[in-house]
Every structure is written in C-alpha cells, then in structure tokens.
Amino acid sequence: MKQVLWSLVLFLFAIHSLLAQTTIKETVTPSKTGEPKEMPTAQGEEKSDKERWRFLFYAGAGKAEIQTNPNIPFAYRDPNTGLTTNPGIAKRTGLTNAGTTNFPSEGSGTNQGTVFTLANDKWLFAYGYTSIDLKMSPSNQGTVPLRSFDSSSEHVVRNLRVDYTQKITDVFSTVFSVRQFLRTGNYQWDNVLETTNVTNHYLAFPKIQVNDNMRINIFALGFKFNYFKNWEIEPYFQYRDARFYANVFSTVGIAQRADNLLLPSDPSSIGNAWLYQGLGSAYALPLYNSIQKEFGNVGLRLQYNPYKFLFLRTDVRRNPVLAAWEVRGSVTIFFNKYFGITAGGVYAEAEINPLSLRGWEIGPTFTYLF
C-alpha cells in the first residue's frame, strides 16, 4: 500500500512538471519602431478570487453525543481459598479481553471548536481544534439485570490538513491531501456496579479511570469535477495509518456472586465498597494497550456555491474494512465579504476505538482575501 502511495505522489508531480513545460508563451508583436511590443494584458490574466489567498477563521459551539462500550479486565481474591483469579480472561478482542467488566455508556454535553484556513486555487492549509465535555450514563441495553454508575468524559480533537490541487482541464483536477487526526480522551466512572461477561459475579468499584489517545495519518488522492455550474464533485481514495493507546486505573473494589442470577448475594457489601469500607480485593487490572491498523476507504466530497453569500459542503466516507460510516456537512452564509455564520454537523461510527460520535456546531466566520 505504501509503495502505491509513493507512486501516486510521483505521478501527480510528474503531471505538474509536464503541464508547466507546455504553458503557452505570450504573443509578441513588433512596434512601429521595430522594437518588440508585448500584447496588452489578456482578459483574466489578473488574479481571480480563486488564485488569490483567502484566510478564514471560524469559532463555534454546540452539542455532542457519544456511545462507547469499553471492556476492562479485572482480578479478585477468592475469600475461601485466598487465591487471586482472573475469571473470564480469554481471547483478545479489540482493546482488552473477553470476559471482563463491561461499561456500555452513552452521554451528551457541549463542544467548542475553532478552525484556521489559508487557501488558494492550488493549496489549502487548515488547523482545527475541538474540546468536548460530556456527562455519561449506562446505556439501556435491556440484557443486564442491574447496572449503575456515574460517569463523565473529556475529549480534545486536533486536525491538521494540507491539500494540493493540480488543474488538468477546465473541468477536471486532481487533489492530493495529507492529514493528521489527533484525539485524547479522559473517562471516569464513579460508584460502579457491573456484571462480568462470562461469570456469575457482580463487581463494585468506587472509581475507575481510563485515559486514551488516537493518532491517524491520512493520505488521499481525489479527482475533482466542476462540470456542473456552481458544483464541485470530488470522489477520493484514502489510506489511513491508525494508532490507538489506552491506560486503565482503578481503586480497589469488591466482587460478589449472584446466586439467583439477579442480585448480588450480599448487596450491603456493594454499598460498603462505594463508601471505602470493608473493601474486598477486586481490582481492575492496570492496563496499557495499543492497537495499530492500516486500512483504505473511499469517500465523496460535494461543494455547492450558487451565490457568493452561500457555501454548502458535505463529506461522506466509508470504511469497508471496519464497516463504519463518517458523514460531515456544513453551510456558511456570508453577510458581507468579510463576515458570516457557519453551522455544521458530524456523524461518525466506531472504528479503531469503541466510540461513536454525533454532534453539531454553529458560530461566526471571518474571511479575508489578499
């Protein structure tokens, strides 16, 4: 895959060099004195709005919702034998092991973001920063008799992007894009009461914390068409090199067997664990784990600008390897040539980390052409 990417890069810049060599020379005519005289400036020779650099700044706020289902390994000491066991620790799936404590969670909260963009008809440089604060609760899956906890999470997302566009004809261009996506998250579950996945036990913990971060390097080759008036249509192919890391920490808790498959055999011990009294020896295994994946996907970008004061953008991407969709869209309305307002939204399904996201933002936009 990497060899293919380098081949595409070399091919793109080879085309650029050939086009530069075939540029039509300016017509020169002799003057009455016999000296060469340049033709008057041709119409359109002056820089158009697309050829000039445009700076854009956006700052907005909105709402976000997430769904996540982490599995955290645990251990406990059997009070009858004194032996420490790891019930259900078995095959590897995703971050941790099957047969661990399970925290299906969903939450909603606020998000704030800023975007800086500098672009012309060939280059685009962009940087985005988003902060998300969420209050979370147990997901209602209807399969576990009893589950409770208080939870919250904080996320910081950074995006870096560089695009290069090479015009081939008046209606067709190629676009090479390099991006880096960075996300860090902090989760905290308080007063946890959970069941194990494969054993008939309840677990109670005063506190469990997880820190994770994800880095994705993205390389894309797109083909932009502007055959239809006011439309830009860009199908693209994308390669992603993704890395995900997670750390798990917890206080000591307690494990209780559920003889009747419904309630812990000694519910009072659960309350004692939450109050840090009479703690048993259950604990979440300290965990540092990493996942690295490489995969390709396909997408389609659409831009529509029927009037100078209106700008619509959409980006739909499909990850066929992980069967995940990501959909982004925005609309910008300019009140004058410097100032406007932008509203946008995102829907992203879980990929290498067990997190799905939905959200929207709205805020002012400032732009300047030079």
N, C-alpha and C positions, 0 to 999 in steps of 0.2 A: 504493500500500500504506500509506504513512504517513497519507494522508487517511482511510483506512478505520480505522486505529488510533485516531486522534483522535475519529472518530465513535463508536467503541465506548466510549471513555472518557466522552464527554459523555452517551451513552445510559445508562451504568451509574450515573453520579451523578444523572441526572435521575430514574431509578427510586428511588434512595435518598431524594431530596427528597420525592417523592410519597408514599412509604411513611411518612416521618416525619410528614407532614401528616395522615395518616389514622389515627394512633395513637388507640386508644380511650381516652377520658378516664375517670378514676377515678369510681366511683359515690359520690355524697354523699347522706346521709340526715339529716334533722333530728333533733336530740336532744330530750329531754323539755323542755328549757329553750327550745327553739326555735332554738338555735344549730346551724349546720351541723356535722355529725359525719362524719368520714372513716370509710369502711369498714375493718374490720380488714385487716391485711396479707394479701393473697391468697397462696395456696399457690404457691410457685415464684417469688414476687416477689424474694426474696433471691437473691443472685448464685449461679448454679450454677458447677460447676467449669469449664465451658467459657467462661463470661463473665469469670471471674477471670483474672488474668495468670499465666502459667506460664513460669518461667525454666528452661532446660535447658542443661546443659553436657556435652559428650562429648569424650573424648580416647582415641584408639586407635592401633594399629599393625597392620601386616600385610605382605602381599606384592603385588607388581605385576609385570606382564609387558607389554612393548610390542613392536610391529613397525613399522619405518619404512623407507622406500626413497627417500632424497633423491638428487637428481641435481645434481652440481656442475660448472659449466663449467671448462674448463682451456685452457691455451695452451702451446705449446712452440716452441723454435727448432730448425729443421732443421739438423743439423750439416754437411750437404753444401752447403746454399745460404746458411745464415746468416739465412734469413727466419723471422720469427715467424708461425705459423699457428694457427688455431683449428679443428681438424678437427671436423666434425660439428655445429658451431654452426648451428642451423637454426630450426625453428619453435618458438614458445613453447608450453610445456605446463606448467601448474602453476607451480612456483617458478622453474624455470630453463629451459634449452634442451634439446631433444632432441639426443642425440649427445654427452653429457657423461660424466664419470666417474660411476659408479653404486655406491651403498653400501647395498644391501639388508641391513638389520641387524635383529637381534632380541635382546632382553635381558630379564633379570629382576633383581629387587632388592627393597629394603624401602621401605615408605612409612609415614609417620606423619601423623596429622591431628587437628584439633580443630574443634568446631562449637559456636557460641553461638546460642541461640534464645530469643526472647521472643515469646509469642503469647497471644491470647485468641480468642473466637469470631469476631471481625471482622478482627483484624490479626495478621500474622506478620512478624517481623524476624529475619533469620538471617545469620550470617557464618561461613564455613568456610575453613580453611587446611590445605593438604596439601603435604608435602615428599616427593619420590620420588628415590631414588638407585639407579641401575641399572648393571650390568655387561653389556656387549653383545658380540655375536659375529656373524660373517657368517651370513646366512640360507642355508639349504641349498635352493637352487632347482634344482640339477642341470643348469643350462644353460651355466655358465661353467667352462672347464677349470681355472682356478687363481684363487683369491681368498683373501686373508688380511689381517687387521688386528686390532689390539687397540683396544677402544672402550669408552667409558663415557658416561653422561649424567646430568644432574641436572635436576629439574623442580620448580617451585613453582607451585601452583594456589591461587587465591583465588576465593571465591564470595560475592557479596552478593545478598540477596533480600528483597523486600518484597511481601507479599500482602495484598489487601483482599477480604473476603468479605461479600457482601450477601445476607441471607436473604430469599427471595421467599415461600416457603411453608414448612411444617414439614418437607417432604422435598426441597426444591429451593432451591439458592443459586447465585449467580454469583460467580466468583472472578477478580479482575484481578491479574496478577502482573508485577512488574518485577524483572529480574535482570541482574547483570553478572558475566561469567566472565572471569578473567584467568589466563593461563598463560605462564610463561617457561621456556625450556629451554636448556641448555648441553651441547653434544656435542663429543667429542674422539676422533679416530681416529689411532692411532699405528701406524707401520710398515705403511703401506698398500700393498698390491699389488692393482691393479684393472685391468680392461679397459675400453676405451671402448665406447660403444654402437654406433657406426657405422664405426669404423675398426679396422684390424687392428694395434692397439698395446696394450701394457701400460704402466701408469703406476705409479710408486713414489714415495711421499711419506713423509718421516719423521713429519709431523704435519699434520692438517687439523682446524680448529675451526669450529663453527657455533654462533651464538647466535640464538635466535628468540624471538618473543613473540606472543601471540594475545590479542585482546580481543573479546568478543562481548557486545553489548547485546541483551537478550531481553525481549520484551513478549508476554504470553499472556493469553487470555481462556478461562476454563474454566466448566463447568456441573456443579455438584456435586449428586449424588443420594444421599440416605440413606434410601431407601425400605425397604431390607432391614436388618433388625436387625444392629447392630454393623458394618455395612459403609458406607464412603464411596466412591462411584464418581465419578470426575471426568474426563471427556473434555475435551480442550483444543486450541485452535488457537494456534500460536506463530509470531511473526515475529522473525527474527534479523538483526542488522546486525553482520557479522563482518569483522575486520581481522587480517591476519597479516603479520609482518615477519620477515626473516631477514638475517643477516650472515655472510659466509664469509671465513675467513682460513686461510692455509697457509704452510708452509715451502716452499722450492724442492725439487723432486724431479727425476725423470728419466723419459723416455719411451723405450720400446723396442718395435721392431716384432717381431711374432710371425710369422716366415716359414712355420712349419709349422702355424699355427693352434692350437698347443697351448702352447708355452713361449716365453718371450722369447728373442730371438736371442743376447743376451749376459746370461745370468742373473747373472753376477758384478756387473754394474753396478747391479742391483737392491739387492744387499747393500751396495754402496758408498753408495747413496743413503740407505739406512737408517742407515748409520754416519756420515753427513755427509761422505763422502769422494768425490771425483771427481763432484760433483753436476752434472747436466745443467741444462738451462734450462726444464724443465717446471714449471709452477706453476698452482695453482687461481686462477681469476680472482677478484679481490676483488669481492664481490657484496653489494649492498644491494638487497633486493627487497621489495615489498609487494603484498598481494592484498586486495581489498575485495569482499565478496559480500553480497548481501541475498537471503534466501530464507525461505519459510514451511514449517512442518511441523506434524504432528499428533501427539498423544500421549494416553496414558491413565494416570491415577493411581488406585491402589487402596489403601485403608486398611482394616484389619480389626482390631477391638479387642473380642474376645469376652469377655475378662475384664480387670479393672483392672490385672492384673500383666503382661499380654501385649499387644504392639502390633506389627502387621505392616504394612509399607509397600512398594509397588512403583511404579515409574515407567518406562513404555515409550514411547519416542519414535522416530518415523520421519521421516527427511529424504528426501522423494520426489525432490528435485532432484538430490541427490548420491548417492542410493541407499544411505544409511547408517542403521544402527540404533544406538540407545543404550538400554541396559537397566540400571536401578539397583534395588536392593532391600535391605531391612534388617529385622531382627527385634530387638525390645527386650523383655527380661524384667526386671520390677521385683521386687526382694526386699522392699522396703517402700516407703512413699510418697515417700522421698527418693532412693533409690539403686537402680541396676540395672546391667545389662550389655547392650551393643548389638553386633551383628555385621551386617556389610553387604558388598555386592559391587557391582562395576560391569563392564559390557562396552560398549565404545564403538568404533565403526568410524571409519576416517579420514574427515574432512570437508574443511575448507579446508586443513589441513596434513597431510602424509603420515605420520600417526601413528595407530596403533590401540592401544587400551589395554584390559587386563583386570587386575582386582585385587580384593582383599578386605581388610577391616579388622575388628578386634574390640577392644573396650575398655569401661571403666566409664562410666556415665552418672549424672549428678546432676541432680535436678529439685526445684523448689520452687514452691509455689502461694501467691499472695498477692492 
